[in-house]
Amino acid sequence: MKHLACIMDGNRRWARKHCLPAPSGHKEGLARIDNVIDFCIEQRIEHLSLYTLSLENLAERSSYELSVLFSIIEQESVRFLAESKKKNIRISFVGKRDSFPPSLVPIIINLEQETAYNTDLHVYLFFCYGSRQEIISAVKQLASQIKSGTVNQPEITIKLFEEQLWTSGIPEPDVIVRTGGAHRLSNFMLYQAAYAEFYFIDCLWPDITKEYLHQALSFFTGCKRNFGT
């Protein structure tokens, strides 16, 4: 496996299950990322994508919950940067960057710049991300290029379209793991998942363990992938 992607579902339900406020679930969920990163390094998986915050979440969650979540991210960023440097991890954010909370923009830029030359694992944090919005953005860019004459319609290829996506340059995921019991993508990597395998886990994200991840890896290893042939 070269690229593992995770839909980290169930933080709020985990908090309710333990009679805790929703932010406690988010904090516990962020802490579990360390387990997944260590698993990827141990298995020599080169790319890890984590669905951190969708554009729908940004629009629908209460301002209080979002502000607490952003505060947790800000607090955890110092430790996360130190761990990333220690483990030789590169961090990149993928999403609608003009929707990023202004308070987090300097932190995001710093995380990306300070880890830009790390090579053991590339972690992509899908933040303020929505796949439908990403596809529309790519279409608009190509339409603009056609209008300006820099691209002719017959020149549009799969490769050219993919270069307009927010995920440009990122390999397609081999397997997408989703916790929380739901069996859907929830607007995550709709285009990129064309040949991905899906592995659904009933546990909530804060309960994720390396054992679950080993099961997902075993599932993937047993899959016969023919890419449409």
Secondary structure, DSSP 8 states (H G I E B T S, - for coil): --EEEEE---HHHHHHHTT--HHHHHHHHHHHHHHHHHHHHHTT--EEEEEEEEHHHHHHS-HHHHHHHHHHHHHHHHHHHHHHHHHTEEEEEES-GGGS-TTTHHHHHHHHHHTTT--SEEEEEEEEE-HHHHHHHHHHHHHHHHHHTSS-GGG--HHHHHHTSTTTT----SEEEE-SS--S-SSSSTTTTTT-EEEE-SS-GGG--HHHHHHHHHHHHT----TT-
